[in-house]
Amino acid sequence: MTKVADKRNDTAQREMPDSPGRGVSTHEFCMDAGTITDVFRAVAATVDSSLEGSEVDGRAVHDALVKRERAGSTAVGFGSAIPHARVEGLNESILLDVKLRTPVRWAEGEDVQRCMVILVPPDAHDEHLALTARAVRKLGED
């Protein structure tokens, strides 16, 4: 079962000024999850609730993350993963810093305790690269 922490205490949203193109929403939260699927469902629910008036729903986010993970593991070592996906209908890029209270077994047997999830519109190539670099830097800082 997935349990997401109280957003009033564990979620932050702000603009990311150093990224190219359109605005970028960032979110931070801590959660309990037993599987990668639980992580992706919680991310999808968080995105779904934060994108009022958007053409994107949580199901599209979940499906895009699952499709990308099936193409190859997004685990990057040292207990971290950078799941990322291009999502049809998404109007702004989203970066989520997800801390898992207990490690989740990722593909290829790696235990992951922190995910930097990147979601971008299909045409946001430069932004996708910039957010990936930012995610790697953030993981390296902590």
C-alpha positions as CSV (number, residue, x, y, z in Angstrom):
1,M,0.0,0.0,0.0
2,T,1.2,3.5,-0.8
3,K,1.2,6.3,1.7
4,V,2.1,9.8,0.7
5,A,3.1,12.2,3.5
6,D,0.9,15.1,4.4
7,K,1.6,17.6,1.6
8,R,1.4,20.6,3.9
9,N,4.5,19.4,5.6
10,D,6.5,17.5,2.9
11,T,5.6,19.2,-0.4
12,A,7.2,22.3,-1.9
13,Q,6.2,23.8,-5.2
14,R,8.2,26.6,-6.9
15,E,9.3,27.8,-10.3
16,M,12.7,26.7,-11.5
17,P,14.3,29.9,-12.8
18,D,17.4,28.3,-14.5
19,S,15.6,26.0,-16.9
20,P,14.9,26.9,-20.5
21,G,11.5,27.4,-22.1
22,R,8.2,27.4,-20.3
23,G,7.7,27.2,-16.6
24,V,8.7,24.1,-14.5
25,S,6.8,23.0,-11.5
26,T,8.8,21.3,-8.8
27,H,7.5,19.2,-6.0
28,E,9.1,17.4,-3.1
29,F,7.5,14.7,-1.0
30,C,8.3,11.7,1.1
31,M,6.3,8.5,0.8
32,D,6.0,4.8,1.7
33,A,5.9,2.4,-1.2
34,G,6.4,-1.3,-1.7
35,T,7.0,-1.4,-5.5
36,I,7.9,0.8,-8.5
37,T,4.3,0.7,-9.4
38,D,3.3,2.2,-6.1
39,V,5.9,5.0,-6.7
40,F,4.5,5.7,-10.2
41,R,0.9,5.7,-8.9
42,A,1.7,8.2,-6.2
43,V,3.6,10.4,-8.7
44,A,0.6,10.2,-11.1
45,A,-1.8,11.1,-8.3
46,T,0.4,14.1,-7.2
47,V,0.6,15.3,-10.8
48,D,-3.1,14.8,-11.4
49,S,-4.1,16.8,-8.4
50,S,-1.7,19.7,-9.3
51,L,-2.7,20.1,-12.9
52,E,-6.2,21.5,-12.7
53,G,-7.5,22.4,-16.1
54,S,-4.9,20.4,-17.9
55,E,-5.6,17.9,-20.6
56,V,-3.4,15.4,-18.8
57,D,-4.7,13.0,-16.2
58,G,-2.8,10.8,-13.7
59,R,-3.3,7.7,-15.8
60,A,-1.4,9.2,-18.8
61,V,1.5,10.1,-16.4
62,H,1.5,6.6,-14.9
63,D,1.4,4.9,-18.3
64,A,4.2,7.1,-19.7
65,L,6.4,6.3,-16.7
66,V,5.7,2.5,-16.9
67,K,6.4,2.5,-20.7
68,R,9.7,4.3,-20.2
69,E,10.8,2.0,-17.3
70,R,10.0,-1.0,-19.5
71,A,12.4,0.3,-22.1
72,G,15.2,0.3,-19.6
73,S,15.8,0.8,-15.9
74,T,16.1,4.4,-14.7
75,A,18.1,3.4,-11.6
76,V,21.4,5.3,-11.7
77,G,23.1,3.7,-8.7
78,F,23.8,4.8,-5.1
79,G,20.1,4.2,-4.1
80,S,18.8,6.7,-6.7
81,A,16.7,6.6,-9.9
82,I,15.7,9.2,-12.4
83,P,12.4,8.0,-13.9
84,H,11.5,10.3,-16.8
85,A,8.8,10.5,-19.5
86,R,7.4,12.6,-22.3
87,V,3.7,13.0,-21.6
88,E,1.2,14.0,-24.4
89,G,-1.0,17.0,-23.4
90,L,1.4,18.2,-20.7
91,N,1.8,22.0,-20.9
92,E,4.6,22.4,-18.5
93,S,7.5,20.3,-17.3
94,I,7.5,18.8,-13.8
95,L,10.3,17.7,-11.6
96,L,9.5,15.7,-8.5
97,D,12.0,14.9,-5.8
98,V,10.6,11.8,-4.2
99,K,12.1,10.4,-1.0
100,L,11.1,6.8,-0.1
101,R,11.0,6.1,3.6
102,T,12.1,2.5,2.9
103,P,14.0,1.3,-0.2
104,V,12.0,0.0,-3.2
105,R,13.5,-2.8,-5.3
106,W,14.0,-1.3,-8.7
107,A,14.7,-3.1,-11.9
108,E,17.8,-5.3,-12.0
109,G,17.6,-5.7,-8.2
110,E,18.8,-2.2,-7.2
111,D,17.3,-0.7,-4.0
112,V,16.2,2.9,-4.6
113,Q,15.4,5.3,-1.8
114,R,15.3,8.5,-3.8
115,C,13.8,9.4,-7.2
116,M,14.0,12.5,-9.3
117,V,11.0,12.2,-11.6
118,I,11.0,14.2,-14.8
119,L,7.9,14.8,-16.8
120,V,8.0,16.9,-19.9
121,P,5.8,17.8,-22.9
122,P,6.7,15.7,-26.0
123,D,8.5,18.7,-27.7
124,A,10.5,19.8,-24.7
125,H,13.9,18.3,-25.8
126,D,16.2,21.0,-24.4
127,E,14.2,21.3,-21.2
128,H,14.3,17.5,-20.7
129,L,18.1,17.6,-20.9
130,A,18.4,20.6,-18.6
131,L,16.1,18.9,-16.0
132,T,18.1,15.7,-16.2
133,A,21.3,17.6,-15.6
134,R,19.6,19.4,-12.7
135,A,18.4,16.1,-11.2
136,V,21.8,14.6,-11.4
137,R,23.3,17.6,-9.7
138,K,20.7,17.5,-7.0
139,L,21.4,13.9,-6.3
140,G,25.1,14.6,-6.1
141,E,24.6,17.4,-3.6
142,D,22.7,15.3,-1.1
